[in-house]
Amino acid sequence: MSAAFRDLLVAELPNLRAFAASLSGSMQLADDLVQDTAVKAWSNQDKFQPGTSIRAWLFTILRNTYFSLYRKRGREVQDVDGAYSGRIAVIGGQESHLDLADFRKALASLPDEQREALVMIGASGLSYEEAAEISGVPVGTVKSRVNRARAKLAALLAIESPDDFGPSKDAAGVALGAHVRSD
């Protein structure tokens, strides 16, 4: 099973990295989380049940790793509102960078459950059922969290409708890397 498992694991690395980045807010921490997840998955590949969703299994490992790390780092300074990162000088660029910064700030302001649900559905392409399984909540709860997250983002970003989110329309699509589904 090692070669087949390796191929499945490697194919999911970009999705894991995107999910880790959205959870942690740091690409460096995201890379560490993905590495830890890959090591744990490889060490426990005998526990993976072929025929089930490896993405959901890996996302669960990553999510649990993140929350374990988060609890351990409880005394570290968090820059959720971007106060520290906002002081960093940035050389002029395109306006889309400002839109992306606004989106990231708005995304970071969402409650953890809503942000996590939105990223799992919108950026990672998981089904509502897979996201519900990973989060350990009913499917309806995931749908509700995604809906509330999209509405809150639309309000924060002064977008007329959450349906306007999309890869070519605003920073939300760029940051999530995919169209935020409304189904």
Sequence and secondary structure as in RCSB ss.txt:
>XXXX:A:sequence
MSAAFRDLLVAELPNLRAFAASLSGSMQLADDLVQDTAVKAWSNQDKFQPGTSIRAWLFTILRNTYFSLYRKRGR
EVQDVDGAYSGRIAVIGGQESHLDLADFRKALASLPDEQREALVMIGASGLSYEEAAEISGVPVGTVKSRVNRAR
AKLAALLAIESPDDFGPSKDAAGVALGAHVRSD
>XXXX:A:secstr
 HHHHHHHHHHHHHHHHHHHHHHHS HHHHHHHHHHHHHHHHHTGGGS TTS HHHHHHHHHHHHHHHHHHHTTT
S   TT TTGGGS      HHHHHHHHHHHHHHHS HHHHHHHIIIIIS   HHHHHHHHTS HHHHHHHHHHHH
HHHHHHTT S GGG  TTTSHHHHHHSS     
